[in-house]
């Protein structure tokens, strides 16, 4: 599936992310872990995905409490995917619970 987050297009099948700019399309590189994180959020778009679900899906049950990992990867994804990472409109934090992907179009 191909989804849009504002000026960013994510193609899960092709493993490609591009951003529309005044100069045309610009490729954005995601790490394998960033891919898994955004894929989980896209597959659950509009729904809360708990921190524990993300942690155990990506890193396994032994890391179910390592929320520092999540903050790191969410901040990296926001820098790459949000127009204004300090005021995200797509990668939303639900304090104490998890994350939600908003404003996605197909």
C-alpha positions as CSV (number, residue, x, y, z in Angstrom):
1,X,0.0,0.0,0.0
2,X,1.0,3.6,-0.7
3,X,0.0,6.2,1.9
4,X,0.5,9.9,2.1
5,X,1.3,12.0,5.2
6,X,1.1,15.5,3.9
7,X,4.0,16.0,1.5
8,X,5.5,12.6,2.3
9,X,4.6,9.4,0.4
10,X,5.3,6.0,2.0
11,X,5.3,3.0,-0.3
12,X,5.5,-0.1,2.0
13,X,5.8,-2.6,-0.8
14,X,8.7,-0.8,-2.5
15,X,10.2,0.3,0.8
16,X,10.5,3.9,-0.4
17,X,9.7,7.2,1.3
18,X,9.7,10.4,-0.7
19,X,8.9,14.1,0.2
20,X,7.5,16.6,-2.3
21,X,9.6,19.7,-2.3
22,X,9.8,22.8,-4.5
23,X,12.7,21.1,-6.3
24,X,10.7,17.9,-6.9
25,X,10.7,14.5,-5.1
26,X,13.3,13.8,-2.5
27,X,14.1,10.3,-1.3
28,X,14.1,9.8,2.5
29,X,16.1,6.9,3.9
30,X,14.6,5.0,6.9
31,X,16.5,2.5,8.9
32,X,15.1,-1.1,9.1
33,X,13.8,-0.4,12.6
34,X,12.2,2.9,11.5
35,X,10.5,0.9,8.7
36,X,9.1,-1.6,11.2
37,X,7.8,1.2,13.4
38,X,6.1,3.2,10.7
39,X,4.7,0.0,9.2
40,X,3.0,-0.9,12.5
41,X,1.5,2.6,12.7
42,X,0.3,2.6,9.1
43,X,-1.4,-0.8,9.5
44,X,-3.2,0.6,12.6
45,X,-3.8,4.1,11.2
46,X,-6.1,6.2,13.4
47,X,-5.9,3.7,16.3
48,X,-3.8,3.8,19.4
49,X,-0.9,1.4,19.3
50,X,0.4,0.7,22.8
51,X,4.1,1.1,23.7
52,X,4.2,-2.5,24.7
53,X,2.8,-3.7,21.3
54,X,5.4,-1.7,19.4
55,X,8.3,-2.7,21.7
56,X,7.5,-6.4,21.6
57,X,6.8,-6.5,17.9
58,X,10.1,-4.8,17.0
59,X,12.4,-5.9,19.8
60,X,10.8,-8.9,21.5
61,X,9.2,-9.5,24.8
62,X,12.4,-8.9,26.8
63,X,12.2,-5.2,25.8
64,X,8.5,-4.6,26.6
65,X,9.5,-1.9,29.2
66,X,12.3,-0.1,27.2
67,X,10.3,3.0,26.3
68,X,13.5,5.0,25.8
69,X,13.8,3.2,22.4
70,X,10.4,4.4,21.4
71,X,11.1,8.0,22.2
72,X,14.4,7.8,20.1
73,X,12.7,6.3,17.1
74,X,9.7,8.5,17.2
75,X,11.9,11.6,17.3
76,X,13.9,10.3,14.3
77,X,10.7,9.5,12.3
78,X,9.3,12.9,13.1
79,X,12.4,14.6,11.8
80,X,12.1,12.7,8.6
81,X,8.3,12.6,8.1
82,X,6.8,15.7,9.8
83,X,6.8,19.2,8.3
84,X,7.3,20.6,11.8
85,X,8.8,17.8,14.0
86,X,8.2,20.0,17.2
87,X,4.5,20.1,16.4
88,X,3.7,16.8,14.9
89,X,0.3,16.3,13.1
90,X,0.9,12.7,11.9
91,X,3.0,10.8,14.6
92,X,0.9,11.5,17.7
93,X,2.0,10.6,21.2
94,X,-0.7,9.4,23.6
95,X,1.1,10.1,26.9
96,X,1.6,7.0,29.0
97,X,-0.1,4.8,26.5
98,X,1.5,4.7,23.0
99,X,1.3,6.3,19.6
100,X,-1.2,7.0,16.9
101,X,-0.8,7.8,13.2
102,X,-3.2,10.5,12.0
103,X,-4.0,12.4,8.8
104,X,-3.0,9.5,6.5
105,X,-4.5,9.3,3.0
106,X,-4.2,6.4,0.6
